[in-house]
Amino acid sequence: PIVEIVNGTSFIAMRSIASKLVPTDEL
């Protein structure tokens, strides 16, 4: 399903952005 793909890519994108903004230790 396209919805699952979009949700997956957006989730990965948010994780990558969060990892850049916040140190991994705080996660």
HTML snippet that shows the backbone in 3Dmol.js (N, CA, C, O; Angstrom):
<script src="https://3Dmol.org/build/3Dmol-min.js"></script>
<div id="view" style="width:600px;height:400px;position:relative"></div>
<script>
const pdb = `
ATOM      1  N   PRO A   1       0.822  -1.222   0.000  1.00  0.00           N
ATOM      2  CA  PRO A   1       0.000   0.000   0.000  1.00  0.00           C
ATOM      3  C   PRO A   1       0.851   1.266   0.000  1.00  0.00           C
ATOM      4  O   PRO A   1       1.910   1.318   0.625  1.00  0.00           O
ATOM      5  N   ILE A   2       0.374   2.274  -0.706  1.00  0.00           N
ATOM      6  CA  ILE A   2       1.151   3.516  -0.801  1.00  0.00           C
ATOM      7  C   ILE A   2       1.205   4.224   0.546  1.00  0.00           C
ATOM      8  O   ILE A   2       2.208   4.856   0.879  1.00  0.00           O
ATOM      9  N   VAL A   3       0.138   4.120   1.314  1.00  0.00           N
ATOM     10  CA  VAL A   3       0.102   4.818   2.607  1.00  0.00           C
ATOM     11  C   VAL A   3       1.205   4.308   3.519  1.00  0.00           C
ATOM     12  O   VAL A   3       1.864   5.094   4.200  1.00  0.00           O
ATOM     13  N   GLU A   4       1.408   2.996   3.536  1.00  0.00           N
ATOM     14  CA  GLU A   4       2.448   2.437   4.406  1.00  0.00           C
ATOM     15  C   GLU A   4       3.827   2.896   3.955  1.00  0.00           C
ATOM     16  O   GLU A   4       4.702   3.150   4.784  1.00  0.00           O
ATOM     17  N   ILE A   5       4.024   3.002   2.650  1.00  0.00           N
ATOM     18  CA  ILE A   5       5.322   3.450   2.137  1.00  0.00           C
ATOM     19  C   ILE A   5       5.564   4.901   2.536  1.00  0.00           C
ATOM     20  O   ILE A   5       6.659   5.253   2.976  1.00  0.00           O
ATOM     21  N   VAL A   6       4.545   5.739   2.383  1.00  0.00           N
ATOM     22  CA  VAL A   6       4.692   7.158   2.737  1.00  0.00           C
ATOM     23  C   VAL A   6       4.956   7.298   4.228  1.00  0.00           C
ATOM     24  O   VAL A   6       5.820   8.073   4.637  1.00  0.00           O
ATOM     25  N   ASN A   7       4.212   6.549   5.044  1.00  0.00           N
ATOM     26  CA  ASN A   7       4.405   6.623   6.494  1.00  0.00           C
ATOM     27  C   ASN A   7       5.807   6.144   6.863  1.00  0.00           C
ATOM     28  O   ASN A   7       6.449   6.723   7.740  1.00  0.00           O
ATOM     29  N   GLY A   8       6.282   5.099   6.204  1.00  0.00           N
ATOM     30  CA  GLY A   8       7.606   4.569   6.500  1.00  0.00           C
ATOM     31  C   GLY A   8       8.693   5.566   6.137  1.00  0.00           C
ATOM     32  O   GLY A   8       9.618   5.798   6.915  1.00  0.00           O
ATOM     33  N   THR A   9       8.579   6.156   4.946  1.00  0.00           N
ATOM     34  CA  THR A   9       9.604   7.101   4.510  1.00  0.00           C
ATOM     35  C   THR A   9       9.589   8.348   5.379  1.00  0.00           C
ATOM     36  O   THR A   9      10.648   8.873   5.724  1.00  0.00           O
ATOM     37  N   SER A  10       8.404   8.828   5.738  1.00  0.00           N
ATOM     38  CA  SER A  10       8.305  10.021   6.578  1.00  0.00           C
ATOM     39  C   SER A  10       8.878   9.728   7.963  1.00  0.00           C
ATOM     40  O   SER A  10       9.536  10.580   8.559  1.00  0.00           O
ATOM     41  N   PHE A  11       8.627   8.512   8.476  1.00  0.00           N
ATOM     42  CA  PHE A  11       9.147   8.140   9.787  1.00  0.00           C
ATOM     43  C   PHE A  11      10.669   8.102   9.759  1.00  0.00           C
ATOM     44  O   PHE A  11      11.329   8.592  10.675  1.00  0.00           O
ATOM     45  N   ILE A  12      11.225   7.509   8.689  1.00  0.00           N
ATOM     46  CA  ILE A  12      12.681   7.442   8.568  1.00  0.00           C
ATOM     47  C   ILE A  12      13.261   8.848   8.428  1.00  0.00           C
ATOM     48  O   ILE A  12      14.308   9.155   8.999  1.00  0.00           O
ATOM     49  N   ALA A  13      12.578   9.695   7.668  1.00  0.00           N
ATOM     50  CA  ALA A  13      13.065  11.061   7.478  1.00  0.00           C
ATOM     51  C   ALA A  13      13.061  11.810   8.806  1.00  0.00           C
ATOM     52  O   ALA A  13      14.016  12.515   9.129  1.00  0.00           O
ATOM     53  N   MET A  14      11.985  11.655   9.574  1.00  0.00           N
ATOM     54  CA  MET A  14      11.908  12.333  10.868  1.00  0.00           C
ATOM     55  C   MET A  14      12.984  11.816  11.809  1.00  0.00           C
ATOM     56  O   MET A  14      13.561  12.583  12.580  1.00  0.00           O
ATOM     57  N   ARG A  15      13.256  10.518  11.746  1.00  0.00           N
ATOM     58  CA  ARG A  15      14.307   9.952  12.608  1.00  0.00           C
ATOM     59  C   ARG A  15      15.662  10.518  12.229  1.00  0.00           C
ATOM     60  O   ARG A  15      16.462  10.860  13.100  1.00  0.00           O
ATOM     61  N   SER A  16      15.924  10.619  10.916  1.00  0.00           N
ATOM     62  CA  SER A  16      17.216  11.129  10.463  1.00  0.00           C
ATOM     63  C   SER A  16      17.380  12.587  10.877  1.00  0.00           C
ATOM     64  O   SER A  16      18.458  13.002  11.303  1.00  0.00           O
ATOM     65  N   ILE A  17      16.301  13.364  10.749  1.00  0.00           N
ATOM     66  CA  ILE A  17      16.372  14.775  11.136  1.00  0.00           C
ATOM     67  C   ILE A  17      16.549  14.890  12.646  1.00  0.00           C
ATOM     68  O   ILE A  17      17.335  15.709  13.122  1.00  0.00           O
ATOM     69  N   ALA A  18      15.820  14.071  13.396  1.00  0.00           N
ATOM     70  CA  ALA A  18      15.916  14.124  14.852  1.00  0.00           C
ATOM     71  C   ALA A  18      17.321  13.737  15.303  1.00  0.00           C
ATOM     72  O   ALA A  18      17.858  14.326  16.242  1.00  0.00           O
ATOM     73  N   SER A  19      17.913  12.753  14.638  1.00  0.00           N
ATOM     74  CA  SER A  19      19.252  12.314  15.023  1.00  0.00           C
ATOM     75  C   SER A  19      20.273  13.410  14.743  1.00  0.00           C
ATOM     76  O   SER A  19      21.288  13.513  15.431  1.00  0.00           O
ATOM     77  N   LYS A  20      19.994  14.241  13.715  1.00  0.00           N
ATOM     78  CA  LYS A  20      20.917  15.334  13.407  1.00  0.00           C
ATOM     79  C   LYS A  20      20.758  16.466  14.415  1.00  0.00           C
ATOM     80  O   LYS A  20      21.738  17.109  14.792  1.00  0.00           O
ATOM     81  N   LEU A  21      19.516  16.711  14.852  1.00  0.00           N
ATOM     82  CA  LEU A  21      19.274  17.828  15.768  1.00  0.00           C
ATOM     83  C   LEU A  21      19.616  17.434  17.201  1.00  0.00           C
ATOM     84  O   LEU A  21      20.210  18.215  17.944  1.00  0.00           O
ATOM     85  N   VAL A  22      19.235  16.215  17.583  1.00  0.00           N
ATOM     86  CA  VAL A  22      19.440  15.785  18.969  1.00  0.00           C
ATOM     87  C   VAL A  22      20.499  14.685  19.018  1.00  0.00           C
ATOM     88  O   VAL A  22      20.477  13.765  18.201  1.00  0.00           O
ATOM     89  N   PRO A  23      21.419  14.777  19.969  1.00  0.00           N
ATOM     90  CA  PRO A  23      22.431  13.721  20.125  1.00  0.00           C
ATOM     91  C   PRO A  23      21.777  12.365  20.339  1.00  0.00           C
ATOM     92  O   PRO A  23      20.711  12.276  20.949  1.00  0.00           O
ATOM     93  N   THR A  24      22.409  11.316  19.842  1.00  0.00           N
ATOM     94  CA  THR A  24      21.822   9.979  19.938  1.00  0.00           C
ATOM     95  C   THR A  24      21.706   9.532  21.396  1.00  0.00           C
ATOM     96  O   THR A  24      20.838   8.725  21.730  1.00  0.00           O
ATOM     97  N   ASP A  25      22.575  10.053  22.264  1.00  0.00           N
ATOM     98  CA  ASP A  25      22.540   9.630  23.666  1.00  0.00           C
ATOM     99  C   ASP A  25      21.227  10.029  24.328  1.00  0.00           C
ATOM    100  O   ASP A  25      20.739   9.327  25.213  1.00  0.00           O
ATOM    101  N   GLU A  26      20.654  11.154  23.904  1.00  0.00           N
ATOM    102  CA  GLU A  26      19.418  11.620  24.538  1.00  0.00           C
ATOM    103  C   GLU A  26      18.225  10.798  24.092  1.00  0.00           C
ATOM    104  O   GLU A  26      17.190  10.790  24.758  1.00  0.00           O
ATOM    105  N   LEU A  27      18.363  10.100  22.962  1.00  0.00           N
ATOM    106  CA  LEU A  27      17.258   9.275  22.490  1.00  0.00           C
ATOM    107  C   LEU A  27      17.262   7.966  23.252  1.00  0.00           C
ATOM    108  O   LEU A  27      16.409   7.111  23.015  1.00  0.00           O
TER     109      LEU A  27
END
`;
const viewer = $3Dmol.createViewer("view");
viewer.addModel(pdb, "pdb");
viewer.setStyle({}, {cartoon: {color: "spectrum"}});
viewer.zoomTo();
viewer.render();
</script>
